[in-house]
Amino acid sequence: MLTHPTLDKLRTMQLEGMAVALQEQLELNNTKDLTFEERLALLIDREFAYRDNRRFTRRLRNAKLKQHATLEDIDYKHPRSLDKPLLRSLSTGDYLREHHNVVISGPTGVGKTYLACALAHQACRQGYSAFYAQTSRLLQELTLMKADGRYFRTLARLAKTDLLILDDWGLEPLASEPRRLLLELLDDRYDKTSTLIASQLPVELWYDYLSDPTLADAILDRIVHNSYRLELKGDSLRKTKKSLTATPTTTS
C-alpha cells in the first residue's frame, strides 16, 4: 500500500484528523486484529473529534473572553453566597436553549466576571457562540459605528450571538444615545438569544440607574423578567489572594 500518497490525499481534502489517525494506525500497528469497518470507524471518529475541537477553538477565540475561566475551576470554598444548584443547572445550557438571561450581581472582587466567562466557555463547549463586552465600551463603539456605516452590520452580528456578556453593567452613567442603543440591542436579542449581565449594582437599583422611565421600563422588561439570578456577597477574592501572597514580616 502506498501510504504517503494516501496521507497526502487526505490532507488535500482537509481530512487532517483522519490522516493523523491513519498514520498512528500504520506506525503503532495496534489495529491489525480489527475489521475494516472498525478501523474505518476509528478514522471517522478521529476526524469528527478533530473538527469539533477546531470549531470549539474558533468559538472560544471569537468570544474574546476577558479571563480564561472554566466551571471546573470555580472556587466554592470562598464564602460569597454562590448558588451551587443554580450554577449546576446553568451548566447544562438549558437557559440558552430557552433563550433566558442570566444576571450576576455582587460587590467588586467576588468573581462576577470569572463566573460569566466560565459560563461562556461552557456555552462554547456546547456548540453555542458567545461574545464578551464591557458595557460602556461596547455602547461607545456602537455610537461611533453609526457614523461610518458599521452599526447595523455589527448589531446584526450581536443579535445572532447565542450568549452576549455585558460586564460592568451600571459602572458608568449612560447618556441618552447609549441608552437608546442599549434598548435596540436588547430588543433585537429578546426571546431569540441569551444575555448575561454582570453588575455591582443590585437589580432593584437598575431602574434609577437608567434614568429615563420609558427606556428603563423597556430595557428591564427585556432582561429581568426571564432571567436567572446569581446574587453574590462577601469579601473580595482579590483580598484573599493578596494576603496569601504577601511577604511575611519579621519582628526582631
Salt bridges, closest charged atoms under 4 A:
GLU16 OE1 - ARG11 NE 3.21
GLU24 OE1 - ARG46 NH2 2.72
GLU47 OE2 - ARG51 NE 2.69
ASP52 OD1 - ARG55 NH2 3.81
GLU72 OE2 - ARG125 NH1 2.73
ASP94 OD1 - ARG97 NH2 2.32
GLU98 OE1 - HIS100 ND1 3.34
ASP148 OD2 - ARG150 NE 2.97
GLU177 OE2 - LYS146 NZ 3.63
GLU177 OE1 - ARG180 NH2 2.91
ASP187 OD1 - ARG222 NE 2.88
ASP221 OD1 - HIS225 NE2 3.79
GLU231 OE2 - ARG229 NH1 4.00
